[in-house]
């Protein structure tokens, strides 16, 4: 918000993952560009990763997550869904759709919680799609609990009615993963579990040698 004017700007989230013991690094935190709520959300992401995909082994990864070309201070937890998706995409080498933006706060149970500025965020991505061109398949994923907060302008409402812009609502991160990968939970879960297990086995073997 600048001088009473609020706006949303889409940001690309990237992640890199390898076998190791470095944990999941939040690059914004490392360079002093994140606030306490943002850092808390990052810890929740790591906790959720263990809960969902690790049953018998410790978490043995060295990973980093970054908000690309973001040079100002960041706080809040509305990017935690996007960060988690980037992380599991890197772990499982699973492609995520790039024509869908997502906002939402995650808790340790994988539930998606409401965020602020929902109208500005939807409008920001809609304006980006106007510039790049509509495909008819893209749009924005928002928390189910935010749907009553939507007050969009007539241009966006008309685009939704005509089918060239979409808004999806989700309650859990699994709904988001399926939407952005076109894979059911029964397919992507074993992929991620196997990769994390292989990391752990490698570390264990290295310590036994």
Helices and strands as residue ranges (DSSP letters): E 13-19, E 23-26, H 27-30, H 36-53, E 61-67, H 80-92, E 100-102, E 105-106, E 112-113, H 118-132, E 139-143, G 144-149, H 154-162, E 166-170, H 173-181, H 185-208
